[in-house]
Amino acid sequence: MRHALITVSDNPSYLYGVRFVAGFFRRVDRMKVTLFYVAPPETVSVKRGSQGENEVLARLKEALATAEDILIRNGFKKENIEFKITTRKFGTVKDIIREGHHGLYDAVVLGRRGYTVFEKLFSYSVSREILNQPVSFPLWICREFEKDRRGCLLCVDGSDASFSVADHVGFILSEESSHEVVVLHVVESKGGESEGAMVVEKAVAILRENGIPAERISVDIVAGGKPGAVTLQKLKRERLGVVAMGRRGRGDKKGWFRGSCFESMMDHLSGFCLWVGR
């Protein structure tokens, strides 16, 4: 049973994380979701029974009811849908991270609200203290997912982080027979093809260990080009639903997560979902 924490806002029009999970997965009988809402402090300060409180509660109830309806219409069992509402204590980002740690979720899914607040977390302008917080769970970042997209583009660079996200992809998609996994490695230095082949081979082995059969795995080693541009072209051409990458690169490299490739994914994040490993 896979368990995802999906952050939601009080606006039913922006349930991006919910729509992704509902539209992408087929074995929903093997999936549990917790819908997580962080209420701003001003919500608590609204006088009980006042018109302000009624409006806030009405919006939240509508959003949660809409989220539940979307999931159930796409095959989720009602008993596998939970609701968790908390008042903001340490800031929305830290509250989400705290719940992600304590709940031992397989992934934390960020829709519009989560995506917006985490934009600052990923920004180079934010202090390294916040950026480098240890996060023990993968993040799925979603915006306007296109339901007809299938499959996952797994980006590997030979780092431990990229192999960790390969393990995550293998675990999450092992029972999802409708999704193919494309393992992508971009060779950025001359003569790096042989090393790239070994990197891809290890990633494929990790996927196989998680139960994904060989017929659902393909590989693509691209010599030259910027990783961000190569990745976006691949996503657009093959209409893949997910791109997955690690949080840190090899050695002193920033890695795709911290480098220009990650920035490109965030700038063009529409139609597909970005999975970032722990």
BAPA-900374 format. One record per atom (N, C-alpha, C): z, y, x; residue in one letter. Coordinates in steps of 0.1 Angstrom, whole numbers, plus 5000, padded with zeros to 4 digits. Layout:
% residues N
ZYXa ...
This chain:
% residues 278
500049885008m 500050005000m 500050125009m 499050215007r 498950335015r 499650445006r 500350545013h 501050645006h 500750785012h 500250865003a 499851005008a 500651105000a 501051215008l 501651325002l 500651435000l 500451474988i 499351574985i 500051704981i 499851814989t 500351944985t 499552004974t 500252064965v 499552124953v 500052264951v 499252354945s 499652484941s 499852484926s 500252604921d 500452614906d 499152654899d 498052644906n 496752684901n 495852554899n 495652504887p 494952384885p 493452394889p 492952504892s 491552524897s 491352484911s 492452474919y 492452454933y 493052334938y 492852224931l 493552094934l 492552014944l 492252074955y 491252024964y 491751884970y 492951874974g 493451754979g 493451634969g 493851674957v 493851574946v 492451524943v 491551614942r 490151584939r 489551494950r 489851524963f 489351444974f 489851294973f 491251284972v 491751144971v 491251074959v 491151134948a 490651074936a 489151034937a 488351114944g 486951094944g 486451004956g 487250994967f 486850924979f 487150774979f 488350744974f 488850614975f 488550524963f 488250394965r 487950304955r 489150204952r 489850164963r 490950074961r 492150144958r 492150224947v 493250304943v 494450224938v 494250094935d 495350004931d 496249984943d 495750014955r 496549994967r 496950124973r 497050224965m 497450354970m 498450424961m 499450494967k 500450564960k 500350714965k 500550804956v 500550944959v 501751014954v 502251114962t 503351204958t 502751344958t 502851404946l 502351544945l 503451634948l 503251724959f 504351804964f 504151944963f 505052014956y 504952164954y 506152234960y 505852334968v 506852414974v 506952544967v 508052564959a 508152684951a 508652804959a 508052914958p 508453034965p 509853084961p 510653144969p 512053184965p 512053274953p 511053354951e 511053444940e 510953374926e 510453244927t 510453164915t 511953134910t 512753114920v 514153084917v 514853204912v 514553324917s 515253444913s 514853494899s 513753434894v 513353474880v 514453434870v 514853524862k 515953494852k 515553384843k 516553294842r 516353174833r 516053214819r 515053154813g 514653184799g 513853304797g 513553374808s 512753494807s 511253464806s 510453564802q 509053544801q 508453504815q 508953564826g 508553534839g 508753384842g 509853334839e 510153194842e 509253104834e 509053144821n 508153054812n 506753054818n 506253164823e 504853174828e 504753084840e 505753094849v 505753014862v 505752864859v 506652824850l 506852684846l 505552634839l 504952724831a 503752684823a 502652654833a 502452744843r 501352724853r 501552594861r 502852574865l 503152454873l 502952334865l 503452324853k 503252204845k 501752174842k 500952284840e 499552264838e 498852204850e 499252264862a 498652214874a 498952064877a 500252034875l 500751894878l 500051794867l 499951844855a 499351754845a 497851734847a 497251844852t 495851834856t 495651734867t 496551744877a 496451664889a 496651514885a 497651484877e 497851354872e 496651294865e 496151384856d 494951344848d 493751304856d 493451384867i 492351354876i 492551224883i 493751194887l 494051074894l 493950954885l 494450964873i 494450854863i 493050824859i 492250924856r 490850904852r 490050844863r 490450844876n 489750784887n 490450654891n 491250594882g 491750464884g 493150444889g 493850554892f 495250544897f 496150504886f 497150414890k 498150374880k 499250484879k 499650504867k 500650614865k 501950594873k 502250464874e 503550434882e 503350454897e 502150474901n 501950504916n 501750654919n 502050734909i 502050884910i 503450944909i 503851014919e 505251074919e 505051224920e 506051294915f 506151444916f 507351484924f 507151574933k 508351624941k 508151774942k 509151844937i 509151994937i 510452044945i 510252134954t 511352184962t 511152334964t 512252404966t 512252544968t 512052574983t 511252674986r 510952705000r 512252735007r 512452665018k 513752685026k 513452735040k 512452685047f 512152715061f 510852775063f 510152805052g 508752855052g 507852735048g 506752765041t 505952665035t 505452555045t 504952605057v 504452505067v 505552415071v 506752475075k 507852385080k 508352295069k 508352345056d 508852255046d 507952135043d 506652155045i 505652055044i 505851955055i 505952005067i 506151915079i 507451835078i 508551905073r 509851835071r 509651725061r 509051745050e 508851635040e 507951525045e 506951565053g 506051465059g 506851375068g 507751425076h 508551345085h 509451255077h 510251315068h 511251245061h 510651135052h 509551165046g 508951065036g 508150955042g 507950955055l 507250845062l 505850815055l 505150925052y 503850915046y 502750865056y 501750805051d 500650765059d 499750885062d 499750985053a 499051105056a 499551215047a 499451345052v 499751455044v 498451535041v 498151545028v 496951605023v 497051745020v 496251835026l 496351975024l 495152025015l 495452075003g 494452134995g 494352284998g 494052364988r 493952514990r 495152574996r 496352544989r 497552614994r 497852565008r 497952435010g 498252385023g 497252425034g 495952425030y 494952465039y 495152615044y 495452695034t 495652845037t 496752865046t 497952805044v 499052835052v 498952765066v 498252655066f 498052585079f 496952655088f 496152735082e 495152805090e 495852885100e 497052945097k 497753025107k 498352935117k 498752815113l 499352715123l 498352675133l 497052665129f 496052625138f 495452745147f 495752865143s 495252985149s 495853005163s 494953045172y 495453075186y 496453185186y 496453275176s 497353385176s 498853355173s 499053235168v 500453195165v 501053135177v 502353155178s 503153115190s 502952965193s 502952925205r 502752785209r 503952705204r 505052765202e 506252695197e 505952625184e 505252705175i 504952655161i 503752555163i 502752595170l 501552515172l 501852375177l 502852365186n 503052245193n 504252165187n 504552195175q 505652115168q 505151975167q 506051875170p 505651735169p 505451695155p 504251655152v 503951605138v 503651455139v 504451375132s 504351235133s 503451165123s 502651255116f 501751195105f 500451265106f 499351195102p 498051255102p 497951355091p 497051455093l 496751565083l 495351545077l 495251555064w 493851555058w 493751695052w 492751765057i 492451905052i 491251905044i 491351945031c 490251935022c 489852075015c 488652085013r 488152205005r 486852164998r 486852164985e 485652144977e 484952024981e 485551904980f 484951784984f 483851744975f 482751694980e 481551654972e 481751504970e 481951464958k 482251324954k 481251224958k 479951264960d 478951164963d 478951124978d 479751194986r 479751165000r 480551045003r 480050965012r 480750835016r 480850825031r 481750745035g 481850715049g 482750805058g 482950775070c 483750845079c 483150865093c 483150985098l 482651005112l 483851015121l 484050915129l 485250905138l 484850965152l 485351075156c 485051145169c 486051095180c 485551035190v 486350985201v 485951045214v 486951085223d 486651135236d 487351065247d 487950955244g 488650875254g 490150905255g 490651005248s 492051045248s 492850945240s 494150945243d 495050855235d 495050905220d 494951045218a 494951095205a 493751045197a 492551035203s 491450995196s 491550845192s 492150765201f 492350625198f 493450605187f 494350695187s 495350695176s 494750725163s 493850825162v 493150855149v 492250735146v 491650665155a 490850555152a 491650445145a 492950425150d 493850335144d 494150375129d 494350505127h 494550555114h 493450535105h 492250565109v 491050545101v 490850395098v 491150305108g 491050165105g 492050115095g 493250165095f 494250135085f 493950185072f 493550305070i 493250365057i 492050305051i 491050275059l 489750235053l 489550085054l 490450015058s 490249865060s 489849795047s 490449835036e 490149775023e 489049855015e 488549955021e 487550045014e 486149995018e 485649895011s 484349835015s 483149925013s 483350025005s 482150115003s 482050225014s 482950225023h 482850325034h 482550265047h 481450325053e 481150285067e 481850385077e 482150335089v 482650425099v 481650435110v 481350565113v 480450595124v 481250645136v 481250585147v 481950625159v 481050715167v 481450835169l 480750935176l 481350975190l 480550975200h 481051025213h 479951115219h 480351235223v 479451325229v 479651335244v 478651295251v 478751305266v 478451445271v 479451505276e 479351645280e 479051665295e 479151565303s 478851575317s 477851475322s 477051505332k 475951425336k 476451285341k 475851185337g 476251045342g 477450995335g 477751055323g 478951005316g 478650905306g 477450855305e 477050755295e 477850625295e 478050575308s 478750445309s 480150455305s 480850565308e 482250595304e 482250605289e 481250675283g 481150695269g 481050565262g 480350475267a 480150335261a 481450265261a 482250275271m 483550215271m 484550275261m 484450405260v 485250475250v 484950425236v 483650425233v 483250375220v 483650235217v 483450155228e 483750005226e 485249995223e 486150065229k 487550055226k 487850105212k 487250215208a 487450265194a 486950155184a 485850095186v 485349985177v 486349875177v 486849835188a 487849725189a 489149755180a 489549885181i 490649925173i 490349915158i 489149955154l 488749945140l 488749795136l 488149715144r 488149565141r 489449505140r 490449545148e 491749495148e 492449535134e 492049645129n 492549685116n 491949615104n 490949535107g 490249455096g 488949515091g 488449615098i 487049665094i 486049575100i 485149515092p 484149425097p 483049495105p 482449425114a 481349485123a 480249545115a 479949495103e 478749545096e 479049685089e 480349725089r 480649855084r 480849955095r 480649915108i 480850005119i 479450035126i 479150155129s 478050195137s 478450295148s 477650305158v 478050395169v 476950485173v 477350605178d 476350705182d 476850775194d 476250755206i 476550825218i 475550925221i 475951055220v 474951165222v 475151235235v 474051235243a 474151295256a 473751445255a 474651535259g 474451675258g 474651735245g 474751865245g 475051935232g 476551965231g 476852065222k 478252105220k 478752005209k 479951955211p 480551855202p 480651915188p 480952035186g 481052095172g 479752095165g 478652135172a 477352145166a 476852005163a 477051905172v 476551775171v 477251705158v 478551735157t 479351675146t 478951735133t 478751865132l 478351925119l 476951875115l 476051855125q 474651815122q 474751665116q 475551585122k 475751445118k 476351445104k 477351525101l 477951525088l 476951565077l 476151675081k 475151725071k 474051625069k 473551565079r 472351475078r 472651345071r 473851295074e 474251165068e 475251175056e 475551295053r 476451325041r 477651235041r 478351245053l 479551165054l 480751245048l 481651165042g 482751235035g 483951275043g 484151215055v 485351245063v 484851255077v 485451355085v 485351355099v 486751345105v 487051255114a 488351235119a 488351255134a 489451325139m 489551355153m 490951365157m 491251355170g 492551355176g 493151495178g 494351495180r 495051625181r 495051675195r 494951595205r 494951635219r 493751565227r 493251635237g 492151575245g 492751505257g 491851455266r 492251385278r 492651485289r 493651455296g 494151535307g 494451675303g 493751775310d 493951915307d 493051965296d 492151885291k 491251925281k 491951965268k 491452065261k 492052105248k 491851995238k 490751925239g 490451825229g 489751885217g 489151805209w 488351855198w 489251925188w 490451885187f 491351945177f 491652095181f 491952125194r 492252255198r 491052335203r 489952275205g 488752335210g 487752385200g 486552415205s 485552475196s 485052385185s 485152255188c 484752165177c 485652175165c 486952175167f 487852185156f 487652325149f 487452425156e 487152555150e 485952555141e 484852485146s 483652465138s 483952395126s 484752285126m 485052215114m 485752295104m 486752375109m 487452465100m 486652575094m 485752625102d 484852735097d 483852685086d 483452555087h 482452495078h 483052385069h 484352395067l 485052295059l 484752305044l 483652245040s 483352245026s 482452115024s 482852045014g 482051925010g 482651795016g 483251805028f 483851695035f 485351725037f 486051615042c 487451635045c 487651605060c 488551685066l 488951675080l 490251595081l 490251485089w 491451415092w 491851435106w 493051485108v 493551515122v 494651425125v 494551345136g 495551245139g 496851305143g 497851225143r 499251265147r 499251305162r 
